[in-house]
């Protein structure tokens, strides 16, 4: 399996399609293996500098497409700012180049909850 890093290069090099493909393929592989729950970080938004708002729109759009096929879809976010960005998007507050999404349930885990998980 080839590894493609999604590095932000100004948006002129098919970055959105590559990022969407990363989420889609992950869901497909999980389905092939009978996975019931799946979790994702905010892929490529750290050192690879993908703009967080755009990445959240892509991630949540793909998660919306696959959510009915899983018992649980989790966005595992590293900062309170990322958590706020995703929750605002889920509340329909983010509408630019991407579709506004509202999941039936929000399986988002704020960073402060990690120490409380068992």
N, C-alpha and C positions, 0 to 999 in steps of 0.2 A: 504494500500500500504506500503510495507516494504521499509525502507530507508537503503541503503548500502553506507557507506562511502568508498571512494576509497583512501586508505592511501598507500603511496609508501612503500613497504617492500623489496626493492632490485630487483623487477621485477620477483621474483620467485613464486608469489602467484596469478597468473592470473590477475594482475592489468590492463594490456592492454585490455583484454577482458571485464573486469568490467567497465572500463572507456568508451569503445566503446558502451557497452550496455546502459550506462547512456544516452549518446547522442541519440542512436537509439530509446530507449523507449520514450525519450522526444519528438522526432519527431513524433513517432507513436501516442502518446497521443494528440499532437497538431493537427494531421490530423483527428483523431477521433472527435475532437471538432471544426473542420472547421477553424482553425487558419490559417491566410494568411502570417503573419510575425512572425519570432521567433528569439530570441536573446539568446546568451550564453556567460557566462564568461569563463575564462580559468579554467575549473573545476579541482579541486584537486591540483592545482599548488602552492597554498599558504601554509597554515599551514600543509597540508597533504603531502607536499614535492614531489609531482609527478614531474619528470624532465620535464621542460617546452618544450624542443624540441620534445620529444616523445609525450607529451600530445597534442601539436599543430598538429603533424602529424596525430594522431588519430582523433582529433576534425575536422580537415579540410577534412580528408578522408570521415568521416560520413556526414559532411555538403555537400560534393560533391555528395554523393549518393542521398541526399534528396532535393538538391537545386531546381530542376525542379518542385517540388511539392508545392513550396511556392513562393509568390511574392518577399519575401525578407528574407534572412538569414543573421543575424548580429553576428559578433564576437565582444563582448563588452569587451575591454581590459583595465586593470587597470594601466598599466605603458607604457611608451614609448618603453621600452625594449621588452615587450610583443607584442606591436603593430609592432615593427620592425621584430620580429621573425615571426609573421603571414604573414606580407607583403612579407618578403623574401621567405617564403614557397610558397606563391601564385605566386611568380615570378619564381618558379622552382629551387630555390637555396638550398632547403633542400631535400636531398635524402639520407636516410640511411636505416633503416629497414622499412620505410613507403614509400608509393607511393608519388611521387611528384604530386601536384595538381595545377591546374590553373583554378580558377573560372571565369566564363564569366564576372562577375562583382564582385567587392570587396566591400562588405557592411561592412567595418571596420571603426569604429569610434575611432579616436585617443583621448586620455584622454583630450587633450586641447580643443576638440570640445564640451565637455559636457556643458560648460557654454554658448555655442552658440546655443544649441538645444532649440527649442521652443515647 
